Amino acid sequence: MAGGMEVKKNVHVEEWGAYRENLEKAFRFNRRTIGYGLCFGIAVPLILYKGILAEFGFEMLYAISELRKAKLAEDLQLWKILSAKYQVVSGTIYYLKLLAGSEKNKKQYEAQVWVKPWEHNYMYLTDFKPTTSWDPSQA
């Protein structure tokens, strides 16, 4: 070795490395491994997905309720979230694409909701517009 320094191998590290290299030979299906697979492969991702969907859904419902308060869209009904993303600024801005409208006339909209969690119940609808040309008389 460089400088004449000998390296002392740690028995435990070498054992762990050998175990990791031979894992496919040593792995066995049993109750414990199946339980871990179900928990971390299905349950945890599903819980995370539902939590994230609920968070974006809350902002989406807030956007529609603000429009109803302003009497801009009394008959606007929410159908589903098409896409959602967020940006952390002084608070969080949620960019939502959603499908909304009446039963017969559904349109695609974009909404921006600004949330400041440290201020009590601070949510502000900064933008709400249709993504295509939209005639309010057709609603």
C-alpha positions, 0 to 999 in steps of 0.5 A: 500500500501507499506509504507502507501503511497496512489496512486491517480488514474488519471481519464484520464489514467483510461478512456483511459484504459477502452476505450482500453479494450472495443475497439472491442465493440466501433469500427465502420467502417466509412470513416475515419477508412477505410481510415486509414486501407487502408493507413497503412495496404496497401499503406505504406507497399507497398511503403516501399517494392517498395523502398527497392526493388529499392535500392537492384535493384540499387546495382544489376544493378551496379554489372552487369555493372561492369562485363560488363565494365571488359568484363567478362560478356558482354551477362549477362542479369539481370532477378530478385533478388532471395534474398537480405540482407545487413550489415552495416560496414564502409559503407554498404555491400549488399549481393545479390542472383540474376538470370542472364544469356542469354535468354536460359541459366539462372544461379544463382549468388551471388554478394557483393557490398560495398557502402560508401554513404559519398564518392561521388559515391563510389560503389565497386563490391567485389565479383561476382560468380555463386552459382553452377558450371558454364562453361563460354563457355556455356553462 
